[in-house]
Amino acid sequence: MDIRAQVSMVFHLDKCIGCHTCSIACKNIWTPRRGTEYMWWNNVETKPGTGYPTLWEDQGKYRGGWAVHKGKPKLKLQGRAGALANIFFNPYLPTMGDYYEPWTYHYEDLANAPEGDDQPVATPVSEITGRDMEIEAGPNWDDDLSGSYIYAESDPNRLALTPEEREVSFRMERLAFFYLPRICNHCLNPGCLAACPAGAIYKRGMDGIVLVSQDKCRAWRMCISGCPYKKVYYNWATGKSEKCILCYPRQETQQPPACFHACVGRIRYLGLVLYDAKMIEAAASVPDHELVSAHRDIIKDPFDPEVIARAKENGISDHMIKAAQSSPVYKFVKEWRIALPLHPEFRTLPMLFYVPPLLPVTASMKDGIYESTGEFFGSLENLRVPLRYFASLLAGGNEAEVERSFKKLYAVRVYRRAQTAGDISQKEVSRVLEAADTSPEEVEAIYKMSSLASYEERFVMPPFMREAAIEAEEEPSRRKTDAGAGFISKLRRGI
């Protein structure tokens, strides 16, 4: 085993209200500069929908992520020969139309307008060219519009549905949508890193955060195509690529990332996990329906004595191991098995996981009136958005993985309803718990972490020993006696 530490995340989609507070918090801190006007390191999409940039999930168009070739993962974008041939022209980049042309307004038109009978208006102007423009799209242009034929029917995940499911589920008046917040996944097998000809992208040894070296970046922009989630952006003013840095300066001072801290719905969880780096290639090479299971297998039990010993051999401190043992991410992903990776078939092994939304309790609508299926919470057979859709989005097409997650979430609802309202029989509760292969103790734990978790329980950030690193750099002679010397040495070597 080659045990390493990775900061990982979980987003609970049943709690997201689509307020975009996370996006604004990130925008205000990291991308208010010239050249970053169109960048949204954090964005919130309405699903089903086309997303941002448009159709980012369509890897036939963008060639992001990995494919299995001769039993091993290989970049979809190109090999070394292809990189050389396309180095001055990358044909698989999103265009400005796929994003949107950022704009502001001539506000002086309001202040300086002459007196007249008509209300003056502020003319929109491009933030790139400075010219007047017609606004045709925005970063969340399809917000709450998943029922429209333009957006919902263009969702690539819709292709996984049967014609009957498409007909029933995508009618304007019947479709239920949900929100999907997205940031960089800080993957274990990042496509952006592998695609970069300049070697400018790297993973930090201490926490696995994926960063772009602004000194090494040469603006080839292969990283943008190589990332299947399109979370690397090109700054047209500086000629460098930029991306989410998971607010590592905040984490180094024991603060969660800005989008996590600002989240109104408290959907976000952050914690450290320990993983076996030797398993990455094998996990990225399995068939699509096995990807979720293989992904989970990489994450190791932080209480296992052998894992702890191997972690210490790699310089992972006792403080970080303790943080991994308290990680909410480990509970959601490995222990409870209800959080799933976004599009695991891209084979980047993303370290951002999602708890799928169980959606409204009512099942359908007829003549303007919501109809229940006869059960208070409906049933998995009558989900407003088909199970097959979620399997395409979060499980590489493996419906069993999504169904297992939904059954536990359903069990939490039924169990807590019986506890608080008393209108569900104990027999029914026992049946639901048995079907979900869970227990009252596990259900209570999921409920408390989902609904009642404190700030410290949601954000378990390990100390990164930043001060020790600075001291070791300033006084090399003290490294031998420094208790953290072994740890610092490993970090310097990128382990």
C-alpha positions in Angstrom: 0.0 0.0 0.0 1.0 3.6 -0.7 -1.2 5.5 1.7 -1.7 9.2 0.9 -4.0 11.9 2.2 -6.6 13.7 0.2 -9.0 16.5 1.1 -12.3 15.4 -0.1 -15.9 16.7 -0.2 -19.6 15.7 -0.1 -22.5 17.8 -1.4 -25.9 16.8 -0.2 -28.2 17.6 -3.1 -31.5 17.1 -1.1 -30.5 20.3 0.8 -29.4 22.6 -2.1 -31.9 25.4 -2.7 -30.2 26.9 -5.7 -29.5 30.3 -4.2 -26.0 30.6 -5.8 -24.6 32.1 -2.6 -21.6 29.8 -3.0 -20.9 31.0 -6.5 -21.0 34.7 -5.4 -18.7 34.0 -2.4 -16.1 32.4 -4.7 -16.5 35.0 -7.4 -15.9 37.9 -5.0 -12.7 36.4 -3.6 -11.0 34.7 -6.6 -12.3 35.9 -9.9 -13.1 39.6 -9.9 -10.0 40.3 -12.0 -9.7 41.2 -15.7 -9.7 38.0 -17.8 -11.8 36.1 -15.3 -15.1 37.7 -16.0 -16.6 34.5 -17.4 -15.0 32.2 -14.9 -17.2 30.5 -12.3 -15.0 28.2 -10.3 -18.2 27.3 -8.4 -21.4 27.2 -10.4 -24.9 25.8 -9.6 -26.7 24.1 -12.5 -30.3 23.1 -12.8 -30.6 19.4 -13.7 -31.9 18.0 -16.0 -30.2 20.7 -18.2 -27.3 21.5 -20.4 -25.0 23.0 -17.7 -22.1 25.4 -17.9 -20.3 25.5 -20.2 -23.0 24.2 -22.5 -23.0 20.4 -22.8 -19.9 20.0 -20.8 -20.9 16.3 -20.2 -20.6 15.5 -23.9 -17.1 14.0 -24.2 -17.7 13.2 -27.9 -17.5 16.9 -28.3 -14.7 17.8 -25.8 -12.8 14.5 -25.4 -12.2 15.0 -21.7 -11.3 12.4 -19.2 -10.0 8.9 -19.8 -11.0 5.7 -21.8 -9.8 2.2 -21.3 -7.3 1.1 -24.0 -5.7 -2.4 -23.8 -6.7 -2.7 -20.2 -5.3 0.6 -19.1 -6.7 4.2 -18.9 -5.7 6.4 -21.7 -6.5 10.1 -22.3 -9.4 10.6 -24.6 -8.0 13.9 -25.8 -4.8 12.7 -27.5 -1.4 11.0 -27.1 2.0 12.6 -27.3 1.9 12.8 -31.1 -1.6 14.3 -31.1 -0.5 16.9 -28.5 2.4 17.9 -30.7 0.2 18.1 -33.8 -2.4 20.2 -32.0 -0.2 22.3 -29.8 -0.8 25.5 -31.7 -4.5 24.8 -32.3 -6.6 22.7 -29.9 -9.9 21.7 -31.7 -11.6 20.5 -28.6 -11.9 23.7 -26.6 -15.2 25.3 -25.5 -15.9 28.5 -27.3 -17.1 31.8 -25.9 -20.6 30.7 -27.0 -20.3 27.6 -24.9 -19.6 29.7 -21.9 -21.2 33.2 -22.4 -19.9 36.6 -23.2 -19.7 38.5 -19.9 -21.2 41.9 -19.7 -21.8 44.9 -17.6 -24.0 48.0 -18.3 -23.5 51.7 -19.3 -24.8 52.8 -15.9 -24.1 56.4 -16.8 -27.0 56.1 -19.3 -29.3 56.2 -16.3 -27.5 59.0 -14.5 -27.0 61.3 -17.5 -30.2 60.6 -19.5 -32.0 63.7 -20.5 -35.5 64.4 -19.3 -38.1 62.6 -21.4 -41.3 60.6 -21.4 -39.6 57.2 -21.4 -37.8 55.4 -18.6 -34.1 55.4 -19.4 -32.3 52.0 -19.5 -28.7 50.9 -19.0 -27.3 49.5 -22.2 -25.4 46.1 -21.8 -21.8 46.2 -22.9 -19.3 43.4 -23.4 -16.6 43.2 -20.6 -14.3 41.7 -23.2 -14.6 44.0 -26.3 -16.2 47.0 -24.6 -18.9 47.2 -27.3 -22.7 47.2 -27.0 -24.1 43.8 -27.2 -27.3 41.7 -27.1 -27.4 39.4 -24.1 -28.1 35.8 -25.3 -26.8 33.6 -22.6 -25.4 33.5 -19.0 -23.7 31.2 -16.6 -27.0 30.0 -15.1 -29.2 30.9 -18.1 -31.3 27.7 -17.7 -31.9 28.2 -14.0 -35.2 26.5 -13.0 -36.0 25.8 -16.7 -35.4 22.1 -16.9 -38.9 21.5 -18.0 -38.2 23.4 -21.3 -37.5 21.4 -24.4 -34.5 23.6 -25.1 -32.6 22.6 -21.9 -34.0 19.4 -20.5 -34.1 17.5 -23.8 -30.5 18.6 -24.6 -29.2 17.0 -21.4 -26.7 14.2 -22.4 -28.0 12.1 -19.5 -31.4 12.0 -21.1 -30.0 9.6 -23.7 -29.9 6.9 -21.0 -33.6 6.9 -20.6 -36.2 4.8 -22.5 -38.6 6.6 -24.9 -41.4 6.1 -22.4 -39.3 7.7 -19.6 -38.5 10.6 -21.7 -42.1 11.2 -22.7 -43.4 11.0 -19.1 -40.6 12.7 -17.3 -39.8 15.6 -19.5 -43.1 17.2 -19.9 -43.1 20.9 -18.9 -45.8 20.5 -16.3 -44.6 17.3 -14.8 -40.8 17.5 -14.6 -39.1 17.9 -11.2 -35.7 19.4 -11.3 -32.8 19.7 -8.8 -29.7 21.7 -8.4 -26.2 20.5 -9.0 -23.4 22.7 -7.5 -20.0 22.0 -9.1 -16.4 22.9 -8.3 -13.1 21.3 -9.3 -13.2 17.7 -8.1 -9.5 17.6 -7.2 -9.3 14.1 -8.8 -7.0 11.3 -7.9 -6.4 10.7 -11.7 -6.9 14.2 -13.1 -7.2 14.5 -16.8 -6.1 18.2 -16.8 -2.8 17.2 -15.2 -2.1 14.4 -17.7 -3.0 16.6 -20.7 -0.7 19.6 -19.8 2.4 19.6 -22.1 4.2 22.0 -19.8 3.8 20.1 -16.6 2.2 23.1 -15.0 -0.5 21.2 -13.2 0.3 19.3 -10.0 -1.3 17.7 -6.9 -0.1 19.0 -3.5 1.6 16.3 -1.6 0.1 17.2 1.7 -3.6 17.2 0.7 -4.0 16.3 -2.9 -5.4 19.7 -4.0 -4.8 20.2 -7.7 -3.2 23.5 -8.7 -1.9 25.3 -11.8 1.6 26.8 -11.6 1.3 30.2 -13.1 5.1 30.3 -13.7 5.1 27.1 -15.8 1.8 27.6 -17.7 2.3 28.3 -21.4 -1.3 28.7 -22.4 -1.5 25.5 -24.5 -5.0 25.0 -23.0 -4.9 21.2 -23.3 -5.9 21.1 -19.6 -9.2 22.7 -20.4 -10.0 19.9 -22.9 -8.5 17.2 -20.7 -10.8 18.1 -17.8 -14.1 16.4 -18.5 -15.9 18.6 -16.0 -14.6 21.8 -17.7 -13.4 23.3 -14.4 -10.1 24.7 -15.8 -10.4 28.1 -17.4 -8.2 30.3 -19.6 -7.5 33.8 -18.5 -7.4 35.7 -21.7 -5.7 38.8 -20.1 -2.8 37.0 -18.4 -2.4 34.1 -20.9 -2.6 31.5 -18.1 -5.0 28.8 -17.0 -6.8 29.1 -13.7 -9.0 26.9 -11.6 -10.5 26.3 -8.2 -7.8 26.0 -5.5 -10.2 24.8 -2.8 -9.3 27.9 -0.9 -6.1 26.2 0.4 -4.9 29.5 2.1 -8.1 29.4 4.1 -7.7 25.8 5.0 -4.1 26.4 6.1 -5.6 28.7 8.8 -8.3 26.2 9.7 -11.1 27.8 7.7 -13.3 26.0 5.2 -13.3 27.1 1.5 -15.4 30.2 0.9 -18.2 28.4 -0.9 -18.5 25.9 2.0 -18.6 28.6 4.6 -21.2 30.7 2.7 -23.5 27.8 1.8 -27.1 28.7 3.0 -28.4 25.1 2.8 -25.4 23.6 4.7 -25.1 21.0 2.0 -21.3 20.9 2.0 -19.0 18.7 4.0 -15.2 18.6 3.9 -12.8 16.1 5.4 -9.6 14.2 4.9 -9.5 10.6 3.5 -6.6 8.2 3.3 -6.3 6.3 0.0 -4.0 3.8 -1.7 -2.2 5.4 -4.6 -1.2 2.0 -6.0 -4.8 1.2 -6.7 -5.5 4.2 -8.9 -4.6 2.7 -12.3 -6.6 -0.5 -11.6 -9.6 1.4 -10.3 -9.7 3.6 -13.4 -9.5 0.6 -15.7 -12.6 -1.4 -14.6 -15.9 -1.5 -16.6 -18.3 1.4 -16.1 -20.7 -0.5 -13.8 -17.8 -1.3 -11.4 -16.3 2.2 -11.2 -18.2 3.3 -8.0 -17.2 0.2 -6.1 -13.6 0.4 -7.3 -13.5 4.1 -6.3 -14.7 3.3 -2.8 -12.1 0.5 -2.5 -9.3 3.1 -3.0 -10.4 4.9 0.2 -9.0 3.0 3.2 -10.1 2.6 6.8 -8.3 5.3 8.9 -8.7 3.1 12.0 -6.9 0.1 10.4 -3.5 -0.3 12.1 -1.8 -1.3 8.9 -3.2 1.7 7.1 -2.1 3.9 9.9 1.4 2.4 9.8 1.8 2.9 6.1 0.4 6.4 6.3 3.1 7.3 8.9 5.8 5.8 6.7 4.7 8.4 4.0 5.0 11.2 6.5 1.3 11.6 7.3 1.1 13.1 10.8 -0.9 11.8 13.7 -3.0 15.0 13.5 -3.9 14.2 9.9 -4.8 10.6 10.7 -7.0 11.8 13.5 -8.7 14.2 11.1 -9.3 11.3 8.7 -10.9 9.3 11.5 -13.4 12.2 12.1 -14.0 12.9 8.4 -17.7 13.3 7.4 -16.7 12.4 3.9 -15.5 8.9 5.0 -18.9 8.3 6.6 -21.0 9.4 3.6 -18.9 7.6 1.0 -17.4 4.6 2.6 -19.3 3.8 5.8 -22.9 4.7 4.8 -22.3 4.3 1.0 -24.8 7.0 0.1 -22.6 9.6 -1.6 -21.6 9.0 -5.3 -19.0 10.5 -7.7 -20.1 12.7 -10.6 -19.7 10.8 -13.9 -17.3 8.2 -12.7 -17.1 6.9 -16.3 -14.8 9.9 -17.0 -12.3 7.8 -14.9 -10.6 10.8 -13.2 -11.6 9.4 -9.8 -13.1 12.7 -8.6 -12.9 13.4 -4.9 -16.2 15.4 -4.7 -19.1 13.1 -4.0 -22.9 13.8 -4.1 -25.7 12.5 -2.0 -28.5 12.2 -4.7 -31.7 14.1 -4.1 -34.8 12.0 -3.2 -36.9 14.9 -4.6 -40.5 15.8 -3.8 -42.7 13.4 -1.8 -45.6 13.6 -4.3 -45.3 11.6 -7.4 -47.1 13.3 -10.3 -49.5 16.0 -11.2 -52.9 15.7 -13.0 -55.3 18.5 -13.9 -53.2 20.9 -11.8 -53.3 18.8 -8.7 -50.4 16.8 -7.3 -51.3 13.1 -6.9 -49.7 10.8 -4.3 -48.9 7.2 -5.1 -50.8 6.1 -2.0 -47.7 6.4 0.2 -46.8 9.6 2.0 -43.3 9.7 0.6 -44.1 8.1 -2.8 -41.9 5.3 -3.9 -38.6 4.6 -5.8 -40.7 3.2 -8.6 -42.4 6.6 -9.1 -39.5 9.0 -8.9 -40.2 12.3 -10.5 -36.8 12.1 -12.2 -36.1 8.5 -13.3 -33.6 6.3 -11.4 -31.9 5.7 -14.7 -31.1 9.4 -15.1 -29.3 9.5 -11.7 -27.4 6.3 -12.6 -26.1 8.0 -15.8 -25.2 11.1 -13.7 -23.7 9.6 -10.6 -22.9 5.9 -11.1 -21.7 5.1 -14.6 -25.0 3.7 -15.4 -25.1 1.3 -12.4 -28.7 1.7 -11.1 -28.1 -0.6 -8.2 -25.7 1.9 -6.6 -28.2 4.7 -6.9 -31.0 2.5 -5.7 -29.0 1.5 -2.6 -28.4 5.2 -1.8 -32.0 6.1 -2.3 -33.2 3.3 -0.1 -31.2 4.5 2.8 -32.3 8.1 2.3 -35.9 6.8 2.1 -35.4 4.8 5.3 -34.2 8.0 7.1 -37.4 9.8 6.0 -39.7 7.0 7.1 -37.9 6.3 10.4 -37.9 10.0 11.4 -41.5 10.4 10.3 -42.5 7.5 12.6 -40.5 9.1 15.4 -41.9 12.6 15.1 -45.4 12.2 13.7 -46.2 8.6 14.7 -48.4 7.9 11.7 -46.2 5.1 10.2 -46.4 1.7 11.8 -43.4 0.0 13.4 -44.0 -2.9 11.0 -43.6 -0.6 8.0 -40.5 1.0 9.5 -38.9 -2.4 10.0 -39.7 -3.4 6.4 -38.1 -0.2 5.1 -35.0 -0.6 7.2 -34.6 -4.2 6.1 -35.0 -3.3 2.5 -32.3 -0.6 2.8 -30.0 -3.0 4.7 -29.6 -0.5 7.5 -30.3 -0.2 11.2 -31.9 2.4 13.5 -28.5 3.4 14.7 -27.2 4.0 11.2 -30.3 5.9 10.2 -30.0 8.1 13.3 -26.3 8.8 12.4 -27.2 9.8 8.8 -30.1 12.0 10.0 -27.9 13.8 12.6 -25.0 14.4 10.1 -27.5 15.5 7.4 -29.7 17.8 9.5 -28.1 18.6 12.9 -24.3 18.5 12.3 -22.4 21.4 13.8 -19.8 23.5 12.0 -17.0 21.4 13.4 -18.7 18.2 12.3 -19.3 19.3 8.8 -15.8 20.8 8.2 -13.0 18.6 9.6 -9.8 20.3 8.4 -6.5 18.8 9.4 -3.6 21.1 10.5 -1.2 21.4 7.6 1.8 22.3 9.8 2.4 25.4 7.7 4.5 27.1 10.4 6.7 24.0 10.7 7.2 24.1 7.0 8.3 27.7 7.0 10.7 27.1 9.9 12.2 24.1 8.2 12.8 26.2 5.1 14.4 29.0 7.0 16.6 26.9 9.2 17.6 23.7 7.5 19.8 22.7 10.4 16.8 22.3 12.7 15.2 19.7 10.4 16.8 16.7 12.1 15.4 17.7 15.5 12.1 19.0 14.3 9.3 16.6 15.3 7.7 17.2 11.9 10.9 16.9 9.9 9.9 13.6 8.3 6.5 15.0 7.4 8.0 18.1 5.8 10.5 16.1 3.9 7.8 14.0 2.3 5.8 17.2 1.4 8.9 18.6 -0.4 9.2 15.5 -2.5 5.5 15.6 -3.4 4.6 12.3 -1.6 
